[in-house]
Amino acid sequence: MFFTRHQGLTYGCFSNLSACPGVFHAFFTRLDHRSQTVPAETDFSTEDSTRQNRTRAARCTGADDLVFLSQIHGTTVSVISSPADFHEAVATPPKADAIISGLAGAGLSVRTADCQAVLLHDPVRRAAAAIHSGWRGSVADIIGQCIQTMKQRFGTDPADLVAGIGPSLGPCCAEFVHYETEIPEKFWKYKDDQHRFDFWQISTDQLRAAGVRESQIELSHICTRCNPRLFFSFRGEKATRRMAAVIGLKKEENRTQYE
C-alpha cells in the first residue's frame, strides 16, 4: 500500500488495484489538510461528518457519489444493480456489511476503525465490492459470502478477483481475553499465547478458500492501533470516529484522469 494526497485528504491505495485501469479505490486516513491553522480530521462516523466529507472523497476517486452501509456486523450483502438502486442507497444506506456493483461511477464505501475493509475487483465481469469485516464478520465469513454473491449475480470467477485488505487491528493488538466464548474453536489456530488473533491471515485464508489467487491478494500490514497519527482506532482511543474505504468502477472518461 502507498499513500497519496488529493483535495486535502490523505489516503492509501493498493498497488494491485491501482494497476487495474477500470477501477478506482481509496482507504482514507484521519488526516485533513484543508487548513494549516485549524486542526481538522477526516471523520465518517456520523451522518453530518459523512455529508461534509463525502463530496471531497468522491472527487478524490472520481466517483459520482458514495454509498455507505448501515453496518450490522453480519453477512448481509447489498447489490447495486441500477442507477435507481444507487440513488436509493445513497439516500438510505442499506443494512449490510458488504456491497457489490457493476455500475460505473458508483462509489462503494465501508466505515472502519480497527475492523478490516476488504476491497474486491473483478476486471473480467466488471464488478467491484467493498466488505466491512470485523471479528464477528470474520468468524461468519462475510468475505466468502460476498464472493459467492458475486458469482451468483455477476458470474464472477474468483480466480479473476483482485483483492486488498486495508489497515486494521493487527495480530500485535487483536487480543481477545474471552475468546473461548466469542470466537469458534476452528479459529484458535490463528491465536498466539497472549490470546492475540491474526485476522489478517484469517481474511487471506478466506479469500484463498473462496478461490482468489494468493498472488492477487495485497495486504497493507498496517495496524490501526499502532498508528494513531494516521488512523482512528476504537481499541486504542475508545472513540466512535471512523475512516472510509471506497472502491468502484471508473467511467470511460475517467479512466486516465484519476490514475
C-alpha positions as CSV (number, residue, x, y, z in Angstrom):
1,M,0.0,0.0,0.0
2,F,1.2,3.5,-0.8
3,F,-0.2,6.9,0.3
4,T,-1.1,10.0,-1.7
5,R,-3.0,13.3,-1.1
6,H,-5.8,15.0,-3.0
7,Q,-8.5,17.5,-2.1
8,G,-6.7,17.9,1.2
9,L,-7.2,14.3,2.1
10,T,-4.5,11.6,2.6
11,Y,-5.5,8.1,1.5
12,G,-3.9,4.8,0.9
13,C,-4.0,2.8,-2.4
14,F,-3.2,-0.8,-3.2
15,S,-0.6,-1.5,-5.9
16,N,-2.5,-4.4,-7.4
17,L,-5.8,-2.5,-7.6
18,S,-4.0,0.6,-8.9
19,A,-2.7,-1.5,-11.8
20,C,-6.3,-2.2,-12.9
21,P,-7.3,0.6,-15.4
22,G,-11.1,0.2,-14.8
23,V,-11.3,0.7,-11.1
24,F,-10.9,3.5,-8.5
25,H,-10.3,2.9,-4.8
26,A,-9.0,4.7,-1.7
27,F,-8.6,4.0,2.0
28,F,-8.9,7.4,3.7
29,T,-6.9,8.2,6.8
30,R,-7.9,10.6,9.6
31,L,-5.7,13.4,8.2
32,D,-7.3,16.5,6.8
33,H,-5.1,19.2,5.3
34,R,-7.7,21.8,4.4
35,S,-6.2,24.3,6.8
36,Q,-2.7,24.8,8.2
37,T,-4.0,26.7,11.2
38,V,-7.3,25.0,12.2
39,P,-6.9,21.3,13.4
40,A,-9.2,19.0,11.4
41,E,-9.8,15.3,10.9
42,T,-11.5,13.3,8.2
43,D,-14.3,11.5,10.1
44,F,-17.1,9.4,8.5
45,S,-18.7,8.2,11.7
46,T,-21.9,10.3,11.7
47,E,-24.4,11.4,9.1
48,D,-23.2,15.0,9.5
49,S,-19.5,14.2,9.2
50,T,-20.1,11.9,6.3
51,R,-22.1,14.6,4.5
52,Q,-19.2,17.0,5.0
53,N,-16.5,14.7,3.6
54,R,-18.3,12.6,1.0
55,T,-18.0,15.2,-1.8
56,R,-14.3,15.6,-1.2
57,A,-13.8,11.8,-1.0
58,A,-15.8,11.3,-4.2
59,R,-13.7,13.9,-6.0
60,C,-10.5,12.1,-4.9
61,T,-11.6,8.9,-6.5
62,G,-13.7,10.2,-9.5
63,A,-16.9,8.7,-8.1
64,D,-20.3,10.3,-8.8
65,D,-21.2,9.8,-5.2
66,L,-20.6,7.4,-2.4
67,V,-22.9,4.7,-1.0
68,F,-22.4,3.9,2.7
69,L,-23.8,1.0,4.6
70,S,-25.6,0.8,7.9
71,Q,-23.2,-1.8,9.1
72,I,-24.6,-4.6,11.4
73,H,-21.6,-7.0,11.8
74,G,-23.4,-9.7,9.9
75,T,-23.2,-11.4,6.5
76,T,-25.8,-9.5,4.5
77,V,-24.6,-8.4,1.1
78,S,-26.2,-5.5,-0.8
79,V,-26.1,-5.4,-4.6
80,I,-26.4,-2.1,-6.6
81,S,-27.8,-3.1,-10.0
82,S,-29.1,0.1,-11.5
83,P,-28.9,3.9,-11.2
84,A,-32.2,3.8,-9.3
85,D,-30.7,1.3,-6.8
86,F,-27.7,3.6,-6.5
87,H,-29.7,6.8,-5.7
88,E,-31.9,4.9,-3.2
89,A,-28.8,3.5,-1.4
90,V,-27.2,6.9,-1.3
91,A,-30.3,8.3,0.4
92,T,-31.0,5.3,2.6
93,P,-27.8,3.3,3.5
94,P,-28.6,-0.5,3.2
95,K,-28.3,-2.6,6.3
96,A,-25.4,-4.8,5.3
97,D,-21.7,-5.4,5.7
98,A,-20.8,-5.8,2.0
99,I,-21.8,-4.1,-1.1
100,I,-21.3,-5.0,-4.8
101,S,-22.0,-3.2,-8.0
102,G,-21.1,-3.2,-11.7
103,L,-22.4,0.4,-12.1
104,A,-19.7,2.8,-13.3
105,G,-19.3,5.8,-11.1
106,A,-20.8,4.3,-8.0
107,G,-18.5,4.6,-5.0
108,L,-19.0,1.6,-2.7
109,S,-18.0,2.6,0.8
110,V,-17.5,1.0,4.2
111,R,-16.5,2.6,7.5
112,T,-13.8,1.2,9.8
113,A,-11.8,1.9,12.9
114,D,-9.9,-1.4,13.6
115,C,-12.2,-3.6,11.5
116,Q,-11.0,-4.6,8.1
117,A,-12.1,-3.1,4.8
118,V,-11.6,-5.7,2.1
119,L,-11.9,-4.3,-1.4
120,L,-12.5,-6.6,-4.5
121,H,-12.4,-6.0,-8.2
122,D,-13.5,-8.4,-11.0
123,P,-11.8,-6.9,-14.1
124,V,-13.4,-9.6,-16.4
125,R,-17.1,-9.3,-15.4
126,R,-16.6,-5.6,-14.4
127,A,-17.7,-5.6,-10.8
128,A,-16.4,-4.2,-7.6
129,A,-17.1,-4.9,-3.9
130,A,-16.4,-3.3,-0.5
131,I,-16.6,-5.5,2.6
132,H,-16.7,-4.5,6.3
133,S,-15.1,-7.4,8.2
134,G,-14.9,-7.0,12.0
135,W,-14.2,-10.0,14.1
136,R,-17.9,-11.1,14.0
137,G,-17.9,-10.8,10.2
138,S,-14.6,-12.7,10.0
139,V,-15.9,-15.7,12.0
140,A,-19.1,-15.7,10.0
141,D,-17.0,-15.4,6.7
142,I,-18.6,-12.3,5.3
143,I,-15.8,-12.4,2.7
144,G,-16.9,-15.8,1.4
145,Q,-20.5,-14.7,1.4
146,C,-19.7,-11.6,-0.7
147,I,-17.7,-13.6,-3.3
148,Q,-20.5,-16.2,-3.5
149,T,-22.9,-13.4,-4.3
150,M,-20.5,-12.0,-6.9
151,K,-20.5,-15.5,-8.5
152,Q,-24.3,-15.7,-8.5
153,R,-25.1,-12.1,-9.6
154,F,-22.2,-11.3,-11.9
155,G,-20.8,-14.6,-13.0
156,T,-17.5,-13.8,-11.3
157,D,-14.8,-16.4,-11.4
158,P,-13.0,-15.9,-8.0
159,A,-9.6,-16.6,-9.8
160,D,-10.1,-13.3,-11.6
161,L,-10.6,-11.2,-8.5
162,V,-8.0,-8.7,-7.3
163,A,-8.2,-8.1,-3.5
164,G,-6.9,-5.6,-1.0
165,I,-7.1,-5.9,2.8
166,G,-6.8,-2.4,4.4
167,P,-5.2,-1.1,7.6
168,S,-6.9,-2.7,10.6
169,L,-6.2,-4.1,14.0
170,G,-3.1,-6.3,13.6
171,P,-2.0,-9.5,15.2
172,C,0.1,-7.4,17.5
173,C,-3.0,-5.8,19.1
174,A,-6.1,-8.1,18.5
175,E,-6.3,-9.5,22.0
176,F,-9.4,-11.4,22.9
177,V,-9.4,-12.3,26.6
178,H,-12.8,-14.0,26.3
179,Y,-12.0,-15.7,23.0
180,E,-13.3,-19.1,24.2
181,T,-16.9,-17.7,24.3
182,E,-16.5,-15.2,21.4
183,I,-14.5,-17.0,18.7
184,P,-15.2,-20.5,17.4
185,E,-12.5,-23.1,18.1
186,K,-11.6,-23.6,14.5
187,F,-10.1,-20.1,14.5
188,W,-7.9,-20.7,17.6
189,K,-5.0,-21.8,15.4
190,Y,-4.7,-18.1,14.5
191,K,-4.0,-17.1,18.1
192,D,-0.7,-16.6,19.9
193,D,0.0,-17.4,23.5
194,Q,-1.2,-14.0,24.6
195,H,-4.7,-14.5,23.0
196,R,-4.0,-12.2,20.1
197,F,-5.5,-13.2,16.8
198,D,-4.2,-12.7,13.3
199,F,-7.3,-11.6,11.5
200,W,-5.2,-10.5,8.5
201,Q,-4.3,-14.2,8.0
202,I,-7.9,-15.3,8.5
203,S,-9.0,-12.9,5.8
204,T,-6.3,-14.0,3.5
205,D,-7.2,-17.7,4.0
206,Q,-10.9,-16.9,3.5
207,L,-10.1,-15.2,0.2
208,R,-8.0,-18.2,-0.9
209,A,-10.7,-20.6,0.2
210,A,-13.2,-18.7,-1.9
211,G,-10.9,-19.2,-5.0
212,V,-9.0,-15.9,-5.1
213,R,-5.4,-16.4,-6.1
214,E,-2.9,-15.6,-3.4
215,S,-0.8,-13.6,-5.9
216,Q,-3.7,-11.3,-6.4
217,I,-4.2,-10.5,-2.7
218,E,-2.5,-7.5,-1.2
219,L,-2.3,-6.9,2.5
220,S,-1.5,-3.5,3.9
221,H,0.3,-4.9,7.0
222,I,-0.6,-1.7,8.9
223,C,-2.2,-1.9,12.4
224,T,-4.6,1.0,13.1
225,R,-4.0,0.9,16.8
226,C,-0.2,1.2,16.4
227,N,-0.5,4.2,14.0
228,P,-2.8,6.7,15.8
229,R,-1.4,9.7,13.8
230,L,-2.9,8.2,10.6
231,F,-5.9,6.1,11.7
232,F,-8.8,6.1,14.2
233,S,-8.7,3.1,16.5
234,F,-11.6,2.0,18.7
235,R,-9.3,-0.3,20.7
236,G,-6.7,2.5,21.1
237,E,-8.9,5.5,21.7
238,K,-12.3,4.2,22.6
239,A,-13.7,6.7,20.1
240,T,-16.5,6.3,17.6
241,R,-14.8,8.2,14.8
242,R,-14.4,6.2,11.5
243,M,-12.3,6.1,8.3
244,A,-13.8,5.3,5.0
245,A,-12.7,2.8,2.3
246,V,-14.0,3.3,-1.2
247,I,-14.0,1.3,-4.4
248,G,-15.9,1.5,-7.7
249,L,-15.7,1.2,-11.5
250,K,-14.4,4.1,-13.5
251,K,-16.5,5.8,-16.2
252,E,-14.8,5.7,-19.6
253,E,-14.0,9.4,-19.4
254,N,-12.3,9.0,-16.0
255,R,-10.1,6.0,-16.8
256,T,-7.0,8.2,-17.2
257,Q,-7.9,11.4,-15.4
258,Y,-7.7,9.9,-11.9
259,E,-4.9,7.4,-12.4
